[in-house]
Amino acid sequence: MNDVSFILSELESISEPEYLKKMDHFGIDISKAFGIRVPNIRKLGKQIGKNQELSLLLWGTGFHEARLLATFIGDYKQVTEMQINAWVKDFSSWDICGQTCGNLFVKTPYFRSKVIEFAAAEAEFVKRTGFVLMAEAAVHLKKEPNETFLSFLPIIEREAYDNRNFVEKAINWALRQIGKRNAFLHGQAIQTAHNILAQNNKKTNWVALDALRELNSNAVLAKVNP
């Protein structure tokens, strides 16, 4: 199963018009989408298996679900910096951004430099990518040292003013995930949240207050202090 036209026809055959409406409701760009639940795309991805060449071809079609499928079958070991830069410019939905970062980009040797580069960008989804990479790294890269995440916290503090929807939510997510990683980073994330509040900028308050709400919850405290 490596013919792009055949795969697109397969995707169309499992589409649900009603689900397309739900995607639109949740802020997903449906300008070129079929309306397919992610588990069904994952299932198709497992049938296909890892195939970097096909991943690139599917991405090139521009179809939302084809791009999600591309993130499932892509081989992160073959992802280049050029591919990262090109795909990030194509991002127009939060779910594509998240799946691409979590399935591919965060596993590459470029993710640290891309965090720094993208977090300082102006374009909304490019900037979002920088913070999604932080969050995904905090969740998935178990062997990553604390120093990596300590270096991310000043960036979160610096950019917390950006209250554009998709940026603000990613900054908040990154702060929360870093703070849930372990006891040391929990304390550092709490301090970062307080530093953000000390900016006395209404644009930054939600990022900090929402993060503190979760980081000070009994569930998180039990997790970081077992």
Secondary structure, 3 states (H helix, E strand, C coil): CCCHHHHHHHHHHCCCHHHHHHHHHCCCCCCCCCCCCHHHHHHHHHHHCCCHHHHHHHHHHCCHHHHHHHHHHCCHHHCCHHHHHHHHHHCCCHHHHHHHHHHCHHHCCCHHHHHHHHHCCCCHHHHHHHHHHHHHHHHHCCCCCHHHHHHHHHHHHHHCCCCCHHHHHHHHHHHHHHHCCCHHHHHHHHHHHHHHHCCCCHHHHHHHHHHHHHHCCHHHHHHHCC
